Amino acid sequence: MTSPVAISEPLEPGLYIVATPIGNLADLSPRAADILTRADVIAVEDSRVTAGLLRHIGAKRPMLPYHDHNAEGMRPGLIARMATEAVALVSDAGTPLISDPGYKLVRDARAAGRHVVTIPGPCAAVAALTLAALPTDRFLFAGFLPSKAQARSTAIAEIATIRATLVLYESGPRLSACLTALAEGLGDRDAAVTREITKRYEEAVTGTLTHLAARYADAPPKGEIVIVVAPPGEAPPPDPQDADAALVEALTRLPVAKAAGEVAKAFGLDRKTLYARALAMKGE
């Protein structure tokens, strides 16, 4: 007597956001493998990449392209299919929606009342944080900076004062120029360059931004690269003489209370203390 063949239950219709390995295929979770095996269709960045992953788990499923160049046209059809089918969303590597257009698919799926599930797993940005030996209690993922110098400088200026570790993606040929621009815009902070995470030649190199820029100036590395930059250092305490000078100037154009308030806000000082100081200056 033969044993009955096990038949997997169909997945509930909806959208399944599936994280895939960033290098080592053994990092695919059993749950992710199960979802990809049972999905009715898989929305992919590159079918060749996902086909290799499916071969690894012994699965063969229909795939549809979903990427920057066709997302607007493909989205309505995928949303419609989610009413009756299980649609899995994957990126070429890592967690979908991180530096790709997937969030719009999730947004529209929720708006249409579709079932949405996430299957968490590898993410290069988070993996790099664990290797960088820099603070992890607060961090900002900034994706790829613009390639043009002026736009890149503007983008760096926007994040320069954020009190958090910065995480960015970059390519090998642009790495040194990016590190140099970061040093110019942020100061020579501690940083780490990680690449090929989970692969055979995984590397995490630490140092200051200028040190790292010089290291890679004549030897652009290969592979997927993540830059991690330390948060800004603590601001030095305000100089009492600078605060007094600002208070003297403010009193030439403002009443005592408003002058004290303005300087207190600018220097991060106690308003009542400055108010008393301003009264003394005015001889009141």
C-alpha positions, 0 to 999 in steps of 0.5 A: 500500500502506497502512502498518500501524497501530501498536498500543500494547502493553497495560500490565501490570496493577497500579497506576500513580501518575501525577503531573499538572500543577499548572497548566501542562498542558505540564508533563505528561511524555510518560511520564505521557501514555502511561500515561493513554492506555493505562490501562484505568481512571483513578481521579480526584478530579474527572472534570471536571478529568481529562477536560480533561487527557485532552482535552489529550493527545487521549485518552478513558479510563474514569474512576472517582471516588476521593476523601476521601468515597468512598475506603473504599468504592471501594478494594476494587473498584480493588484487585480490578481491578488483578489484570487491569487497569492502574489509573492514579491521579491527583489534580486537580493534582500528585503523588497521595498528597501531601495526599490519601488515595491512600497507603491505595490503595498500601498495600492494593495492595502487601498484595494483591501488585499491581504498583505503579509511580510516574510522577513529576512536578509537586508544588506543595510541592517547586516552592514550595521552589525559589522560596522562597530558603530552605534546602532540605537538610531540609524538613517538609511539614505539609499544611493546618493545622487551621482552628480557632485552638486546634487550629492553635496546637497543631499549630504548637507540635508543629513549632516546634522542628523544625530544617527548613524548613516547607512548608504548604498554605493557602487565600486566605481563611485565609492572613493568619490562618495567617501570624499564627498561625505568627508567634506560634507560631514567632517572626517567621521568614523565609518565602515565600508562593507561589501559582499556580505554573506559571500565568500569574500565578505569584507568590513573595512573601518577607518575615517572617511578620508582614510577610506576614500584614499584606500579605494581611490586607486582600487575600486572594489567589486561587489555590493557595497554598504557605507556606514557612517558614525553620527556627529559628535557632541556639540561643544558647550556654548562660549559664555562670551559668545552668548554675551555678545549675542545678547548685547546685539539682541538688546539693540533691537529687542525688548529684554524678554525677547532678546533673552528668548532669542539668545536662549534658543540660539545657544541652548541656554536657560532663558531665565538666566539670560533674562537676568543677565540682560537686565544686568546689562541694561542696569535695571 
